[in-house]
């Protein structure tokens, strides 16, 4: 872990929470973030959601995460974007896949090693 790691982790955790888990759905144990909400905008919402997800990947690259792990993170973001682009059902994919939370977990595991 380098000197910048704690600050970078705080930033990606905040972004992940905002995009994937910002609001609890009343009456359920589920949480959703801005990603499925932004996904309601046709095309532009999916592009914006992907761009926001790539922030976490960029932070990981700055932290020196290996290319193989970056590729896995890109796959997570790509699955989220592709699934989110499906009309109507894509909102459910965005709410369930939580690519940002997955990617933060990958960064955390890497930095613990």
Beta strands, then each sheet from edge to edge (+ up, - down):
strand 1: 23-24
strand 2: 31-32
sheet 1: 1+ 2-
end
